[in-house]
Amino acid sequence: MKNLKLALKYFLLAYLIGTIVGFVTFYIHLTVMWIALFTIMPVVFGYFFYLYLKNSKCTKENSFRETNKLILFWIVVSFVLDGLVYIAVIPIIFGNQSNWTFFIDQSPWIWLNYGTLIMLGHISRLIYIKRLKNNKISLVKK
């Protein structure tokens, strides 16, 4: 990966936004939470995929490989954070037992979120490449 620090920064920003949206809408209704996450989060994560490619100055030739590395990294980090936050941290904060069936309880929605990252990464990459072709993005440092 060209820029691990940048990849982690953008992921954590998107994850924080997703977590805030999730908590706010969860208290309205569980269905509202999932609808909000599936409408807002593609825009947020797609934008951060695009920013990563732009700010790490990926060429068209290496953008496919870099996008796949970023997708895999974000899915792994998301899975780990989801496990820590929703199995350990949240139950401790609210004085409950750990929810070891979290990933089963949230199926299929949580798995669709991870799958969505694959599509978002490549859609963002196509937008990035189109802008490269139109010379709207400069790969030369100023």
OpenMM code with the backbone's topology and positions (N, CA, C; nanometers):
from openmm import Vec3, app, unit

residues = "MET LYS ASN LEU LYS LEU ALA LEU LYS TYR PHE LEU LEU ALA TYR LEU ILE GLY THR ILE VAL GLY PHE VAL THR PHE TYR ILE HIS LEU THR VAL MET TRP ILE ALA LEU PHE THR ILE MET PRO VAL VAL PHE GLY TYR PHE PHE TYR LEU TYR LEU LYS ASN SER LYS CYS THR LYS GLU ASN SER PHE ARG GLU THR ASN LYS LEU ILE LEU PHE TRP ILE VAL VAL SER PHE VAL LEU ASP GLY LEU VAL TYR ILE ALA VAL ILE PRO ILE ILE PHE GLY ASN GLN SER ASN TRP THR PHE PHE ILE ASP GLN SER PRO TRP ILE TRP LEU ASN TYR GLY THR LEU ILE MET LEU GLY HIS ILE SER ARG LEU ILE TYR ILE LYS ARG LEU LYS ASN ASN LYS ILE SER LEU VAL LYS LYS".split()
positions = [
    Vec3(0.0859, -0.1175, 0.0000),
    Vec3(0.0000, 0.0000, 0.0000),
    Vec3(0.0901, 0.1231, 0.0000),
    Vec3(0.0554, 0.2186, -0.0841),
    Vec3(0.1392, 0.3370, -0.0998),
    Vec3(0.1477, 0.4218, 0.0268),
    Vec3(0.0348, 0.4368, 0.0964),
    Vec3(0.0338, 0.5278, 0.2111),
    Vec3(-0.0579, 0.4720, 0.3203),
    Vec3(-0.0007, 0.3902, 0.4063),
    Vec3(-0.0767, 0.3257, 0.5121),
    Vec3(-0.1377, 0.4273, 0.6088),
    Vec3(-0.0619, 0.5302, 0.6408),
    Vec3(-0.1112, 0.6335, 0.7330),
    Vec3(-0.2348, 0.7036, 0.6762),
    Vec3(-0.2304, 0.7380, 0.5493),
    Vec3(-0.3435, 0.8034, 0.4825),
    Vec3(-0.4632, 0.7088, 0.4747),
    Vec3(-0.4374, 0.5819, 0.4428),
    Vec3(-0.5451, 0.4827, 0.4350),
    Vec3(-0.6150, 0.4679, 0.5693),
    Vec3(-0.5380, 0.4625, 0.6769),
    Vec3(-0.5957, 0.4490, 0.8107),
    Vec3(-0.6703, 0.5758, 0.8518),
    Vec3(-0.6151, 0.6908, 0.8196),
    Vec3(-0.6798, 0.8188, 0.8529),
    Vec3(-0.8171, 0.8292, 0.7868),
    Vec3(-0.8232, 0.8020, 0.6568),
    Vec3(-0.9505, 0.8122, 0.5856),
    Vec3(-1.0501, 0.7071, 0.6329),
    Vec3(-1.0004, 0.5877, 0.6618),
    Vec3(-1.0908, 0.4856, 0.7127),
    Vec3(-1.1503, 0.5274, 0.8469),
    Vec3(-1.0657, 0.5742, 0.9378),
    Vec3(-1.1145, 0.6110, 1.0714),
    Vec3(-1.2143, 0.7266, 1.0650),
    Vec3(-1.1922, 0.8220, 0.9761),
    Vec3(-1.2890, 0.9309, 0.9588),
    Vec3(-1.4230, 0.8772, 0.9092),
    Vec3(-1.4194, 0.7914, 0.8083),
    Vec3(-1.5433, 0.7335, 0.7545),
    Vec3(-1.6115, 0.6460, 0.8598),
    Vec3(-1.5343, 0.5684, 0.9339),
    Vec3(-1.5899, 0.4800, 1.0370),
    Vec3(-1.6544, 0.5621, 1.1484),
    Vec3(-1.5901, 0.6718, 1.1862),
    Vec3(-1.6456, 0.7599, 1.2893),
    Vec3(-1.7794, 0.8178, 1.2433),
    Vec3(-1.7846, 0.8648, 1.1198),
    Vec3(-1.9102, 0.9174, 1.0652),
    Vec3(-2.0172, 0.8082, 1.0655),
    Vec3(-1.9801, 0.6881, 1.0207),
    Vec3(-2.0738, 0.5764, 1.0188),
    Vec3(-2.1230, 0.5382, 1.1570),
    Vec3(-2.0333, 0.5396, 1.2541),
    Vec3(-2.0703, 0.5052, 1.3911),
    Vec3(-2.1664, 0.6086, 1.4489),
    Vec3(-2.1398, 0.7341, 1.4251),
    Vec3(-2.2291, 0.8402, 1.4743),
    Vec3(-2.3669, 0.8277, 1.4091),
    Vec3(-2.3695, 0.8101, 1.2767),
    Vec3(-2.4975, 0.7928, 1.2061),
    Vec3(-2.5699, 0.6699, 1.2593),
    Vec3(-2.4962, 0.5620, 1.2787),
    Vec3(-2.5557, 0.4389, 1.3298),
    Vec3(-2.6177, 0.4555, 1.4670),
    Vec3(-2.5457, 0.5198, 1.5583),
    Vec3(-2.5994, 0.5390, 1.6937),
    Vec3(-2.7207, 0.6310, 1.6952),
    Vec3(-2.7132, 0.7388, 1.6209),
    Vec3(-2.8248, 0.8336, 1.6191),
    Vec3(-2.9504, 0.7681, 1.5620),
    Vec3(-2.9364, 0.6973, 1.4520),
    Vec3(-3.0534, 0.6380, 1.3878),
    Vec3(-3.0994, 0.5094, 1.4566),
    Vec3(-3.0106, 0.4418, 1.5292),
    Vec3(-3.0492, 0.3213, 1.6029),
    Vec3(-3.1575, 0.3524, 1.7055),
    Vec3(-3.1453, 0.4679, 1.7678),
    Vec3(-3.2429, 0.5044, 1.8698),
    Vec3(-3.3779, 0.5423, 1.8104),
    Vec3(-3.3804, 0.5677, 1.6805),
    Vec3(-3.5079, 0.5903, 1.6124),
    Vec3(-3.5722, 0.4542, 1.5855),
    Vec3(-3.4987, 0.3678, 1.5139),
    Vec3(-3.5464, 0.2317, 1.4851),
    Vec3(-3.4340, 0.1574, 1.4136),
    Vec3(-3.4231, 0.0269, 1.4354),
    Vec3(-3.3174, -0.0531, 1.3742),
    Vec3(-3.3228, -0.0470, 1.2211),
    Vec3(-3.4409, -0.0511, 1.1653),
    Vec3(-3.4554, -0.0438, 1.0195),
    Vec3(-3.4080, 0.0913, 0.9668),
    Vec3(-3.4394, 0.1979, 1.0388),
    Vec3(-3.3941, 0.3317, 0.9997),
    Vec3(-3.2414, 0.3368, 1.0009),
    Vec3(-3.1807, 0.2716, 1.1001),
    Vec3(-3.0348, 0.2696, 1.1087),
    Vec3(-2.9751, 0.2069, 0.9826),
    Vec3(-3.0243, 0.0889, 0.9437),
    Vec3(-2.9679, 0.0215, 0.8273),
    Vec3(-2.9948, 0.0995, 0.6989),
    Vec3(-3.1117, 0.1592, 0.6858),
    Vec3(-3.1416, 0.2400, 0.5669),
    Vec3(-3.0466, 0.3601, 0.5612),
    Vec3(-3.0269, 0.4259, 0.6743),
    Vec3(-2.9356, 0.5410, 0.6794),
    Vec3(-2.7933, 0.4984, 0.6437),
    Vec3(-2.7497, 0.3876, 0.7001),
    Vec3(-2.6137, 0.3420, 0.6722),
    Vec3(-2.5947, 0.3036, 0.5261),
    Vec3(-2.6959, 0.2428, 0.4654),
    Vec3(-2.6829, 0.2018, 0.3253),
    Vec3(-2.7053, 0.3161, 0.2277),
    Vec3(-2.7496, 0.4314, 0.2741),
    Vec3(-2.7632, 0.5454, 0.1840),
    Vec3(-2.6513, 0.6477, 0.2055),
    Vec3(-2.6152, 0.6717, 0.3288),
    Vec3(-2.5128, 0.7718, 0.3592),
    Vec3(-2.3711, 0.7155, 0.3451),
    Vec3(-2.3493, 0.5952, 0.3937),
    Vec3(-2.2144, 0.5424, 0.3968),
    Vec3(-2.1511, 0.5165, 0.2599),
    Vec3(-2.2264, 0.4760, 0.1585),
    Vec3(-2.1616, 0.4638, 0.0272),
    Vec3(-2.1028, 0.5969, -0.0211),
    Vec3(-2.1718, 0.7039, 0.0057),
    Vec3(-2.1205, 0.8354, -0.0337),
    Vec3(-1.9942, 0.8685, 0.0464),
    Vec3(-1.9997, 0.8462, 0.1760),
    Vec3(-1.8856, 0.8784, 0.2630),
    Vec3(-1.7642, 0.7931, 0.2276),
    Vec3(-1.7814, 0.6612, 0.2243),
    Vec3(-1.6680, 0.5742, 0.1948),
    Vec3(-1.6202, 0.5921, 0.0513),
    Vec3(-1.7122, 0.6109, -0.0425),
    Vec3(-1.6726, 0.6352, -0.1810),
    Vec3(-1.5859, 0.7594, -0.1937),
    Vec3(-1.6258, 0.8641, -0.1236),
    Vec3(-1.5489, 0.9889, -0.1254),
    Vec3(-1.4092, 0.9689, -0.0673),
    Vec3(-1.3993, 0.8944, 0.0421),
    Vec3(-1.2682, 0.8716, 0.1030),
    Vec3(-1.1817, 0.7772, 0.0193),
    Vec3(-1.2422, 0.6818, -0.0524),
    Vec3(-1.1655, 0.6007, -0.1479),
    Vec3(-1.1031, 0.6927, -0.2528),
    Vec3(-1.1860, 0.7799, -0.3078),
    Vec3(-1.1404, 0.8735, -0.4104),
    Vec3(-1.0278, 0.9627, -0.3567),
    Vec3(-1.0486, 1.0187, -0.2369),
    Vec3(-0.9459, 1.1049, -0.1781),
    Vec3(-0.8146, 1.0312, -0.1571),
    Vec3(-0.8240, 0.9050, -0.1151),
    Vec3(-0.7014, 0.8275, -0.0956),
    Vec3(-0.6252, 0.8160, -0.2270),
    Vec3(-0.6943, 0.7774, -0.3339),
    Vec3(-0.6274, 0.7625, -0.4631),
    Vec3(-0.5676, 0.8943, -0.5098),
    Vec3(-0.6418, 1.0008, -0.4916),
    Vec3(-0.5953, 1.1331, -0.5340),
    Vec3(-0.4748, 1.1780, -0.4524),
    Vec3(-0.4849, 1.1688, -0.3215),
    Vec3(-0.3782, 1.2206, -0.2358),
    Vec3(-0.2567, 1.1293, -0.2273),
    Vec3(-0.2725, 1.0025, -0.2635),
    Vec3(-0.1556, 0.9150, -0.2686),
    Vec3(-0.0948, 0.9140, -0.4091),
    Vec3(-0.1558, 0.9928, -0.4980),
    Vec3(-0.1048, 1.0153, -0.6337),
    Vec3(-0.0879, 0.8852, -0.7124),
    Vec3(-0.1916, 0.8030, -0.7120),
    Vec3(-0.1901, 0.6764, -0.7871),
    Vec3(-0.1959, 0.7037, -0.9365),
    Vec3(-0.1177, 0.6292, -1.0100),
    Vec3(-0.1278, 0.6359, -1.1555),
    Vec3(-0.2401, 0.5430, -1.2005),
    Vec3(-0.2824, 0.5615, -1.3235),
    Vec3(-0.3869, 0.4748, -1.3784),
    Vec3(-0.3400, 0.3290, -1.3744),
    Vec3(-0.2148, 0.3074, -1.4055),
    Vec3(-0.1604, 0.1721, -1.4137),
    Vec3(-0.1606, 0.1001, -1.2792),
    Vec3(-0.1337, 0.1699, -1.1708),
    Vec3(-0.1290, 0.1009, -1.0409),
    Vec3(-0.2550, 0.1225, -0.9564),
    Vec3(-0.3541, 0.1924, -1.0107),
    Vec3(-0.4737, 0.2229, -0.9316),
    Vec3(-0.5577, 0.0985, -0.9000),
    Vec3(-0.5609, 0.0010, -0.9915),
    Vec3(-0.6401, -0.1204, -0.9669),
    Vec3(-0.5819, -0.1980, -0.8491),
    Vec3(-0.4529, -0.2177, -0.8527),
    Vec3(-0.3857, -0.2920, -0.7443),
    Vec3(-0.3967, -0.2164, -0.6119),
    Vec3(-0.3753, -0.0866, -0.6172),
    Vec3(-0.3822, -0.0044, -0.4957),
    Vec3(-0.5232, -0.0043, -0.4380),
    Vec3(-0.6232, 0.0034, -0.5249),
    Vec3(-0.7630, -0.0001, -0.4797),
    Vec3(-0.7933, -0.1325, -0.4111),
    Vec3(-0.7481, -0.2434, -0.4687),
    Vec3(-0.7726, -0.3738, -0.4076),
    Vec3(-0.7043, -0.3863, -0.2712),
    Vec3(-0.5846, -0.3337, -0.2602),
    Vec3(-0.5154, -0.3352, -0.1307),
    Vec3(-0.5928, -0.2526, -0.0280),
    Vec3(-0.6405, -0.1364, -0.0708),
    Vec3(-0.7153, -0.0486, 0.0190),
    Vec3(-0.8469, -0.1139, 0.0612),
    Vec3(-0.9169, -0.1749, -0.0325),
    Vec3(-1.0424, -0.2440, -0.0009),
    Vec3(-1.0175, -0.3526, 0.1030),
    Vec3(-0.9194, -0.4360, 0.0795),
    Vec3(-0.8892, -0.5446, 0.1725),
    Vec3(-0.8519, -0.4894, 0.3101),
    Vec3(-0.7687, -0.3882, 0.3108),
    Vec3(-0.7275, -0.3256, 0.4375),
    Vec3(-0.8483, -0.2716, 0.5120),
    Vec3(-0.9365, -0.1984, 0.4427),
    Vec3(-1.0533, -0.1395, 0.5085),
    Vec3(-1.1516, -0.2456, 0.5577),
    Vec3(-1.1685, -0.3544, 0.4846),
    Vec3(-1.2581, -0.4607, 0.5302),
    Vec3(-1.2024, -0.5260, 0.6566),
    Vec3(-1.0734, -0.5549, 0.6577),
    Vec3(-1.0115, -0.6174, 0.7755),
    Vec3(-1.0198, -0.5249, 0.8966),
    Vec3(-0.9840, -0.3987, 0.8776),
    Vec3(-0.9876, -0.3035, 0.9895),
    Vec3(-1.1313, -0.2836, 1.0377),
    Vec3(-1.2259, -0.2771, 0.9458),
    Vec3(-1.3666, -0.2609, 0.9824),
    Vec3(-1.4158, -0.3805, 1.0637),
    Vec3(-1.3814, -0.5008, 1.0196),
    Vec3(-1.4217, -0.6219, 1.0903),
    Vec3(-1.3650, -0.6224, 1.2325),
    Vec3(-1.2381, -0.5895, 1.2451),
    Vec3(-1.1731, -0.5868, 1.3772),
    Vec3(-1.2369, -0.4805, 1.4661),
    Vec3(-1.2551, -0.3603, 1.4129),
    Vec3(-1.3167, -0.2530, 1.4927),
    Vec3(-1.4609, -0.2860, 1.5308),
    Vec3(-1.5374, -0.3413, 1.4357),
    Vec3(-1.6747, -0.3809, 1.4677),
    Vec3(-1.6755, -0.4808, 1.5821),
    Vec3(-1.5846, -0.5770, 1.5757),
    Vec3(-1.5762, -0.6751, 1.6830),
    Vec3(-1.5418, -0.6119, 1.8162),
    Vec3(-1.4401, -0.5286, 1.8180),
    Vec3(-1.3997, -0.4632, 1.9426),
    Vec3(-1.5091, -0.3725, 1.9980),
    Vec3(-1.5633, -0.2881, 1.9122),
    Vec3(-1.6614, -0.1895, 1.9569),
    Vec3(-1.7915, -0.2551, 2.0010),
    Vec3(-1.8455, -0.3426, 1.9167),
    Vec3(-1.9802, -0.3935, 1.9427),
    Vec3(-1.9844, -0.5217, 2.0258),
    Vec3(-1.8722, -0.5930, 2.0349),
    Vec3(-1.8700, -0.7127, 2.1183),
    Vec3(-1.8134, -0.6815, 2.2562),
    Vec3(-1.7181, -0.5904, 2.2626),
    Vec3(-1.6518, -0.5640, 2.3905),
    Vec3(-1.6846, -0.4266, 2.4496),
    Vec3(-1.6547, -0.3204, 2.3780),
    Vec3(-1.6624, -0.1852, 2.4343),
    Vec3(-1.8051, -0.1436, 2.4703),
    Vec3(-1.8963, -0.1517, 2.3773),
    Vec3(-2.0348, -0.1094, 2.4025),
    Vec3(-2.0972, -0.1865, 2.5197),
    Vec3(-2.0853, -0.3211, 2.5211),
    Vec3(-2.1419, -0.3929, 2.6368),
    Vec3(-2.0795, -0.3506, 2.7703),
    Vec3(-1.9509, -0.3227, 2.7712),
    Vec3(-1.8857, -0.2783, 2.8954),
    Vec3(-1.9410, -0.1432, 2.9380),
    Vec3(-1.9548, -0.0519, 2.8433),
    Vec3(-2.0065, 0.0823, 2.8753),
    Vec3(-2.1466, 0.0737, 2.9348),
    Vec3(-2.2307, -0.0137, 2.8783),
    Vec3(-2.3686, -0.0244, 2.9243),
    Vec3(-2.3884, -0.1323, 3.0309),
    Vec3(-2.2802, -0.1914, 3.0791),
    Vec3(-2.2877, -0.2892, 3.1862),
    Vec3(-2.3522, -0.4212, 3.1450),
    Vec3(-2.3409, -0.4573, 3.0179),
    Vec3(-2.3975, -0.5832, 2.9685),
    Vec3(-2.2859, -0.6843, 2.9441),
    Vec3(-2.3265, -0.8092, 2.9197),
    Vec3(-2.2296, -0.9106, 2.8813),
    Vec3(-2.1915, -0.8910, 2.7354),
    Vec3(-2.0735, -0.9377, 2.6993),
    Vec3(-2.0291, -0.9301, 2.5605),
    Vec3(-2.1242, -1.0067, 2.4702),
    Vec3(-2.1486, -0.9505, 2.3533),
    Vec3(-2.2390, -1.0115, 2.2563),
    Vec3(-2.1562, -1.0893, 2.1542),
    Vec3(-2.1259, -1.2141, 2.1849),
    Vec3(-2.0408, -1.2943, 2.0981),
    Vec3(-2.1105, -1.3347, 1.9691),
    Vec3(-2.2394, -1.3151, 1.9593),
    Vec3(-2.3122, -1.3491, 1.8365),
    Vec3(-2.3410, -1.2246, 1.7521),
    Vec3(-2.2684, -1.1170, 1.7771),
    Vec3(-2.2924, -0.9899, 1.7075),
    Vec3(-2.2978, -1.0068, 1.5556),
    Vec3(-2.1975, -1.0712, 1.4975),
    Vec3(-2.1919, -1.0828, 1.3514),
    Vec3(-2.3043, -1.1703, 1.2973),
    Vec3(-2.3494, -1.2664, 1.3751),
    Vec3(-2.4637, -1.3496, 1.3353),
    Vec3(-2.5928, -1.2684, 1.3496),
    Vec3(-2.6051, -1.1977, 1.4617),
    Vec3(-2.7253, -1.1171, 1.4867),
    Vec3(-2.7460, -1.0094, 1.3812),
    Vec3(-2.6381, -0.9547, 1.3294),
    Vec3(-2.6477, -0.8449, 1.2330),
    Vec3(-2.6457, -0.8916, 1.0873),
    Vec3(-2.6467, -1.0229, 1.0667),
    Vec3(-2.6515, -1.0761, 0.9298),
    Vec3(-2.7887, -1.0509, 0.8698),
    Vec3(-2.7981, -1.0293, 0.7424),
    Vec3(-2.6925, -1.0211, 0.6425),
    Vec3(-2.6394, -0.8794, 0.6247),
    Vec3(-2.6946, -0.7845, 0.6993),
    Vec3(-2.6646, -0.6430, 0.6754),
    Vec3(-2.5186, -0.6075, 0.6933),
    Vec3(-2.4574, -0.6575, 0.7986),
    Vec3(-2.3182, -0.6200, 0.8217),
    Vec3(-2.2283, -0.6758, 0.7124),
    Vec3(-2.2601, -0.7961, 0.6643),
    Vec3(-2.1802, -0.8553, 0.5576),
    Vec3(-2.2011, -0.7793, 0.4263),
    Vec3(-2.3195, -0.7276, 0.4058),
    Vec3(-2.3449, -0.6445, 0.2876),
    Vec3(-2.2640, -0.5150, 0.2945),
    Vec3(-2.2484, -0.4606, 0.4142),
    Vec3(-2.1641, -0.3415, 0.4301),
    Vec3(-2.0215, -0.3700, 0.3855),
    Vec3(-1.9676, -0.4837, 0.4271),
    Vec3(-1.8313, -0.5193, 0.3865),
    Vec3(-1.8244, -0.5400, 0.2355),
    Vec3(-1.9240, -0.6069, 0.1797),
    Vec3(-1.9284, -0.6291, 0.0353),
    Vec3(-1.9407, -0.4999, -0.0427),
    Vec3(-2.0125, -0.4047, 0.0140),
    Vec3(-2.0300, -0.2748, -0.0508),
    Vec3(-1.8962, -0.2031, -0.0681),
    Vec3(-1.8036, -0.2250, 0.0239),
    Vec3(-1.6719, -0.1617, 0.0127),
    Vec3(-1.6005, -0.2025, -0.1162),
    Vec3(-1.6234, -0.3250, -0.1596),
    Vec3(-1.5602, -0.3716, -0.2839),
    Vec3(-1.6101, -0.2885, -0.4023),
    Vec3(-1.7417, -0.2748, -0.4121),
    Vec3(-1.7993, -0.1960, -0.5222),
    Vec3(-1.7578, -0.0494, -0.5126),
    Vec3(-1.7655, 0.0064, -0.3929),
    Vec3(-1.7328, 0.1483, -0.3750),
    Vec3(-1.5894, 0.1798, -0.4145),
    Vec3(-1.4988, 0.0918, -0.3760),
    Vec3(-1.3587, 0.1141, -0.4106),
    Vec3(-1.3393, 0.1237, -0.5604),
    Vec3(-1.4030, 0.0335, -0.6337),
    Vec3(-1.3815, 0.0316, -0.7784),
    Vec3(-1.4620, 0.1390, -0.8518),
    Vec3(-1.5769, 0.1743, -0.8010),
    Vec3(-1.6511, 0.2873, -0.8594),
    Vec3(-1.5717, 0.4161, -0.8392),
    Vec3(-1.5192, 0.4343, -0.7193),
    Vec3(-1.4379, 0.5535, -0.6909),
    Vec3(-1.3126, 0.5552, -0.7778),
    Vec3(-1.2535, 0.4384, -0.7998),
    Vec3(-1.1359, 0.4285, -0.8847),
    Vec3(-1.1683, 0.4685, -1.0279),
    Vec3(-1.2835, 0.4262, -1.0785),
    Vec3(-1.3222, 0.4639, -1.2150),
    Vec3(-1.3425, 0.6150, -1.2272),
    Vec3(-1.4017, 0.6752, -1.1267),
    Vec3(-1.4185, 0.8215, -1.1261),
    Vec3(-1.2822, 0.8891, -1.1226),
    Vec3(-1.1931, 0.8364, -1.0402),
    Vec3(-1.0576, 0.8909, -1.0288),
    Vec3(-0.9856, 0.8828, -1.1639),
    Vec3(-0.9938, 0.7678, -1.2296),
    Vec3(-0.9270, 0.7501, -1.3600),
    Vec3(-0.9863, 0.8438, -1.4641),
    Vec3(-1.1173, 0.8601, -1.4637),
    Vec3(-1.1813, 0.9511, -1.5586),
    Vec3(-1.1300, 1.0939, -1.5374),
    Vec3(-1.1153, 1.1330, -1.4124),
    Vec3(-1.0641, 1.2678, -1.3849),
    Vec3(-0.9174, 1.2806, -1.4227),
    Vec3(-0.8425, 1.1728, -1.4061),
    Vec3(-0.7024, 1.1739, -1.4504),
    Vec3(-0.6955, 1.1979, -1.6006),
    Vec3(-0.7800, 1.1274, -1.6745),
    Vec3(-0.7825, 1.1404, -1.8206),
    Vec3(-0.8195, 1.2824, -1.8621),
    Vec3(-0.9086, 1.3433, -1.7886),
    Vec3(-0.9517, 1.4792, -1.8200),
    Vec3(-0.8559, 1.5841, -1.7632),
    Vec3(-0.7432, 1.5375, -1.7088),
    Vec3(-0.6397, 1.6255, -1.6517),
    Vec3(-0.6927, 1.7158, -1.5412),
    Vec3(-0.7923, 1.6695, -1.4693),
    Vec3(-0.8440, 1.7480, -1.3573),
    Vec3(-0.7655, 1.7203, -1.2305),
    Vec3(-0.6849, 1.6159, -1.2328),
    Vec3(-0.6018, 1.5820, -1.1181),
    Vec3(-0.4572, 1.5852, -1.1633),
    Vec3(-0.3745, 1.6517, -1.0890),
    Vec3(-0.2331, 1.6578, -1.1200),
    Vec3(-0.1579, 1.5603, -1.0296),
    Vec3(-0.0727, 1.4779, -1.0891),
    Vec3(0.0074, 1.3859, -1.0118),
    Vec3(0.1447, 1.4454, -0.9762),
    Vec3(0.1669, 1.5669, -1.0207),
    Vec3(0.2931, 1.6341, -0.9925),
    Vec3(0.2799, 1.7149, -0.8654),
    Vec3(0.3768, 1.6971, -0.7751),
    Vec3(0.3733, 1.7748, -0.6507),
    Vec3(0.4053, 1.9204, -0.6812),
    Vec3(0.3338, 2.0080, -0.6115),
    Vec3(0.3549, 2.1512, -0.6319),
    Vec3(0.4525, 2.2051, -0.5311),
] * unit.nanometer
topology = app.Topology()
chain = topology.addChain("A")
for resn in residues:
    res = topology.addResidue(resn, chain)
    for name in ("N", "CA", "C"):
        topology.addAtom(name, app.Element.getBySymbol(name[0]), res)
